[in-house]
Amino acid sequence: MPIDPTVALADPASERAISWSTDDVLHYHLATGSGTDPLAPTELRFATEWNTVVLPSFGVVAPGLRQIEPPSLNRPGIDIDLHKILHGSQRIAVHRPIPVSGEAVVGTRVSAIQDKGKSAVVDFETTATSPDGTPLWTSTMGIFARGEGGFGGERGETLAVAMPDRAPDLEVDVPTLPQQALLYRLLGDRNPLHADPEAARAVGFDRPILHGLCTYAMVLRTIVRSVLDDEVAPIGEYTGLFTGIVLPGETMGLKLWDTGIADDGLRHLIAAATVRDRDDAPALSVDLAVTS
């Protein structure tokens, strides 16, 4: 059977050591939209080694986590065809600001499985701790697997970002570069879908598409720049739901709502990114939780 939730959820986390340098951080920032104004001191904090800060989404693809080939989903209790999966959601909770350089031990496990009938949703949770055991971050990747449901598991609740029924507090454009995917793929995701026109056409796209995690990071960088005065320390958790694709060179339109303090004691910034070039086709919905 492709999915056995009892076996998959009982499988212990697979651990490995990772490390990263300031150069890794700067490369990530430049590949995801930083450095747009090379004369602005706040922008240079993300683009140079001077007073550098780390965008929290870096924790999702830190060196040692990224893979040259698509990751294998063949784990105990799970055997899924990679051609049937979609990256549905991404969440990262940062327990303290990510160091500009450092080392960590990361462990990845299957944290949840939902049976949606014809499809399945599988969450892979990765925790990162410093060598002395201090928690650094926890990220969760939600995979939507078509045709893999019907195994008798719990349906569970559908992860959603509710948009307020009022005018947004802020609207801002998020331009992408024609070469954005070529820059981002050097971080480790060499899936040909993002660079090879023939590979993109083979799966129904007219041209290569931008990595979802690049969109995820560019939206976060825009919110940090536009609302948080380029400060990353207040960020607690960042959740993104992938609702469509972005093509390199297209411009996203970002609508943002400040919904104030929620029951968790954090201020929530809700945003929806659409593609201006394609009649505001949906791309990404996000919930950014910050300390007030």
C-alpha positions, 0 to 999 in steps of 0.5 A: 500500500502506498501510504500506511499512516501508522507506520509513517507517523511512527518512523523516527526523525532522520537526523543530519548535521548542516552548516552555513556561512554568511555567503550562503545567506547573502546568495539566498537574499540576492536570489529572492529579491534583496539588493533592489536599492544598493544605496539603501543601508537597510537593503545592504543589511540583506545584501552584504556582510555588514550588519547582516540579518537573515530572512527567516525563510532561509531556514527552509533551504539552508545548505544541507537541506537543499537537494540537487535532485527532487527529494525522495518520498520513499519512507517507511509507510510512504511510497509516492510517485514524485510526478503526482505531488504538488508543494501545497504549503510551507510553514516556518516557525523561528524560535530565535533569529537565525545566525548569519553563520552557524551549525545545526542538527536537523531532523525530519519526520512525517508529522501528519497525514490526511486522507482527502479521498482521491488525494492525500496531504503529507506534512514533513516537519524539520526541526533545527537545533544548535549543537548545544541543543538550543532550538533554532527553527521548525519548518513544515512542508505540506505535500499534496499527492494526487491519486494517493488517498483512500487509505482509510486515514483521517480527513483532517482540517484543510489548512487555509488563510482567511482573507479579511472582508475589507479593503487591504491596508497596503497594496504593493507590486513585487516584480520578478526578474526574467532570470529569477529562476536561474538565480534561485536554482543555484541554491540547490533546486535543480528541477528542470521544470524551472529552467528547461523549456522542454521540461516545462512544456512536457508537463503543460507549461509554456515556459519554465516556472518560478520556484514556489519557495522563491515566491514564498521568500520574495513575498516575505522580503516585501512584507519585511521591507514594507511593514516591518522596517526591514526588521526580522527579529519580531517574526515568529511564524510564516505560513504560505499556501501555494495557490498558483504559479509565477513565471520569471519576469512577471510582477506580483501584486500583493494585498496585505491586511494587518489583522492585529493581535490574535488569540496566540498573542501575536500580530498577524499580517495576512497577504495575498499575492496575485500575478498582475500580468495574468489578470491577477491570477492567484499565486500565494496566500500568507499569514505572517505572525510577529510580536507586537 
